[in-house]
Amino acid sequence: MPHLKTWNKLPAGIRQHLMDRMRGRSISIADLNKLRIWVESHPLVPEGEWYKDFGSFKICGEGSYPKTFLLAAQPARGKSV
């Protein structure tokens, strides 16, 4: 299982998409702090599709790359991490 890529190792297009989704989903600073703590733990993620549920939002990815944010009520695909 790969480790989640950190922000500075993401391609520019993925970083921009994630920033757009953070704004569009109105993710709070407190929620982003939860995300930061999780990312700094260098979590292992599955090779395929996965998601992490933070209660008020979800982050979804594939392999070592985070791909998007979902609202709490939106269904996610893949394996829960």
C-alpha positions in Angstrom: 0.0 0.0 0.0 1.4 3.5 -0.9 1.6 6.5 1.4 -0.6 9.5 0.7 1.3 12.1 -1.3 1.9 15.4 0.6 0.6 18.7 -0.8 4.0 19.8 -2.2 4.4 16.5 -4.1 1.0 16.7 -5.9 0.8 17.8 -9.5 -0.3 21.4 -10.0 -3.6 20.3 -11.6 -4.6 18.1 -8.6 -3.6 20.9 -6.1 -5.8 23.4 -8.0 -8.7 21.0 -8.1 -8.5 20.3 -4.4 -8.3 24.0 -3.6 -11.4 24.7 -5.8 -13.3 21.9 -4.1 -12.3 23.1 -0.6 -13.8 26.5 -1.4 -16.8 25.1 -3.1 -17.6 22.7 -0.3 -17.1 25.4 2.4 -14.7 23.2 4.4 -13.9 25.0 7.7 -10.5 25.8 9.0 -11.1 23.4 11.9 -11.9 20.6 9.4 -8.8 21.5 7.3 -6.8 21.1 10.5 -8.1 17.6 11.0 -7.1 16.9 7.4 -3.6 18.4 8.0 -3.0 16.2 11.0 -4.1 13.1 9.1 -1.9 13.9 6.1 1.1 14.6 8.4 0.7 11.1 9.8 1.8 9.8 6.3 -1.1 7.4 6.1 -1.1 4.3 4.0 -3.8 4.2 1.4 -5.1 1.5 -1.0 -3.8 1.2 -4.6 -7.3 1.8 -6.0 -10.1 4.1 -5.0 -10.4 5.1 -1.4 -12.0 7.8 0.9 -11.5 9.1 4.4 -14.6 10.3 6.2 -14.0 13.3 8.5 -17.7 13.6 9.5 -18.4 17.0 7.9 -16.6 16.1 4.7 -14.8 13.3 2.9 -11.6 13.3 0.9 -11.4 10.8 -1.9 -8.4 9.5 -3.8 -6.9 6.8 -5.9 -3.6 5.3 -4.9 -1.2 7.8 -3.4 -3.1 10.8 -4.8 -6.0 12.6 -3.2 -8.5 13.5 -5.9 -11.5 15.5 -4.5 -13.6 16.5 -1.5 -17.2 15.5 -1.0 -19.9 16.9 1.3 -20.8 14.6 4.3 -24.0 13.4 2.6 -22.4 12.6 -0.7 -21.6 8.9 -1.4 -18.0 8.0 -1.8 -16.5 5.1 -3.8 -13.7 2.8 -2.9 -12.4 1.5 0.4 -12.7 3.5 3.6 -9.4 4.3 5.3 
